[in-house]
Amino acid sequence: MLKRSIARMPFRARAAAAAAVLAAAVLVPAPASAQEFRSVGEPAAILYDAPSVKAKRLWVLSRGYPVQVSVSIEGWTKVRDATGGLAWIENRALSSARTVLVRATMGTLRDSPSELGAVLLRVGRDVVLDMVEPPVGEWVRVRHRDGAVGFIHVNQVFGL
């Protein structure tokens, strides 16, 4: 029925309809791509309010702290930390090593990706864990600095 209606429309009306469909397709936002995370690769990295070492210094993050990449420009990356704060960091201060930060009051590492898994270790808030493998479902395999390797639920960490 719609095809017949369009076919009977004058050429200008069909062109206008096609233009409207094209404009709608362009204006509809594309689905968000996967979030990109990096970690601080230096012992201490200064974050700034603008992409310049002459900008106001906001805070310092220590090695391993995970950050979410927002924007990258020549030599600088705008990142979001676990508190939601946005700031600029020099690219040389970032590492591609994947880490997560415990955001729960107490994070629990288990021997298997299940609430039924035996508890290997409990870690406090703001502890950095190395990501051993990408998340599978609701669990991610991590390593604590003392060498313990286990699974932690993704809702307990920032950095995924």
C-alpha positions in Angstrom: 0.0 0.0 0.0 2.8 2.4 0.9 4.7 1.6 -2.3 1.6 2.5 -4.4 1.1 5.8 -2.5 4.8 6.8 -3.1 4.6 5.8 -6.7 1.6 8.1 -7.3 3.4 11.1 -5.7 4.8 13.8 -8.0 8.6 13.7 -8.4 9.2 16.7 -6.1 7.2 15.1 -3.3 9.1 11.8 -3.7 12.4 13.7 -3.7 11.3 15.6 -0.5 10.3 12.3 1.2 13.6 10.7 0.3 15.4 13.7 1.6 13.4 13.5 4.9 14.2 9.8 5.3 17.9 10.5 4.6 18.0 13.4 7.1 16.3 11.2 9.8 18.9 8.5 9.2 21.7 10.9 9.6 20.3 12.6 12.7 19.5 9.4 14.6 22.4 8.7 16.9 24.3 5.6 16.2 24.6 3.0 19.0 27.4 3.8 21.4 30.6 2.0 20.7 32.4 0.0 23.3 33.9 2.1 26.0 37.7 2.5 25.9 39.6 2.2 29.1 43.3 2.7 29.8 45.4 2.8 33.0 47.9 5.2 34.4 51.4 3.9 33.4 53.6 6.2 35.5 54.1 6.2 39.3 52.1 9.4 39.5 50.2 11.3 36.7 48.9 14.8 37.0 45.5 15.6 35.6 44.7 19.0 34.2 41.6 21.1 33.4 42.8 21.6 29.8 45.2 19.9 27.5 48.3 21.8 28.5 51.0 21.5 31.3 50.3 25.2 31.8 46.6 24.5 32.7 45.3 24.2 36.2 46.4 21.0 38.0 43.4 19.1 39.3 44.6 15.9 40.9 47.1 13.1 40.7 46.5 9.5 40.0 48.8 6.6 40.8 50.1 3.8 38.6 47.5 1.3 37.5 44.4 3.5 38.2 41.9 2.8 35.4 40.4 5.7 33.4 37.8 5.9 30.7 38.9 7.6 27.5 36.6 10.4 26.4 38.5 12.3 23.7 42.1 12.1 22.4 43.9 14.9 20.7 47.6 15.5 19.9 49.5 14.4 22.9 46.6 14.5 25.3 43.6 12.4 26.4 40.5 13.6 28.2 39.5 10.9 30.7 36.9 10.1 33.3 37.9 8.6 36.6 35.9 6.3 38.9 34.2 9.3 40.6 33.0 10.6 37.3 35.5 13.5 37.2 36.7 14.6 33.8 40.3 15.9 33.2 43.1 15.9 30.7 46.2 13.6 31.0 49.3 13.5 28.8 49.2 10.5 26.5 52.7 9.4 27.7 51.3 8.9 31.2 48.8 6.3 30.0 49.3 2.5 29.5 47.2 0.0 27.5 47.4 -2.4 30.5 43.9 -3.1 31.7 43.0 -2.7 35.4 39.9 -2.3 37.4 39.3 -0.4 40.6 37.1 -1.9 43.4 34.2 0.5 43.9 32.2 -1.7 46.3 32.8 -1.2 50.0 34.3 -4.7 50.0 35.1 -6.6 46.8 35.2 -10.4 46.7 37.5 -12.5 44.6 36.1 -16.0 44.0 37.6 -19.2 42.5 34.9 -19.4 39.8 32.6 -16.9 38.1 29.7 -17.5 40.4 28.3 -16.4 43.7 28.7 -20.1 44.7 32.5 -20.0 44.1 34.7 -20.2 47.1 36.0 -16.8 48.4 39.7 -16.4 47.8 40.2 -12.9 49.0 38.3 -9.8 50.1 39.6 -6.4 49.1 38.7 -3.0 50.2 37.3 0.0 48.2 39.8 1.7 45.8 42.1 -1.3 45.4 43.5 -1.7 41.9 43.3 -5.2 40.3 45.0 -6.3 37.1 42.6 -7.7 34.5 43.7 -11.2 33.5 41.0 -11.8 30.9 38.1 -9.7 29.5 34.8 -10.1 31.3 32.7 -13.1 30.6 29.1 -12.3 31.4 28.9 -10.6 34.8 32.4 -11.7 36.0 35.9 -10.6 35.2 39.1 -12.6 36.0 41.6 -10.4 37.9 44.9 -10.6 39.8 45.6 -8.9 43.1 49.1 -7.4 43.7 49.9 -10.3 46.1 49.4 -12.8 43.3 45.9 -14.1 44.1 43.9 -14.7 40.9 40.1 -15.0 40.9 36.8 -13.7 39.6 35.0 -10.5 40.8 31.5 -9.4 39.8 31.5 -6.6 37.3 29.2 -4.5 39.5 31.9 -4.3 42.2 34.5 -2.6 39.9 35.2 0.4 37.7 37.1 0.0 34.5 35.0 -2.2 32.2 
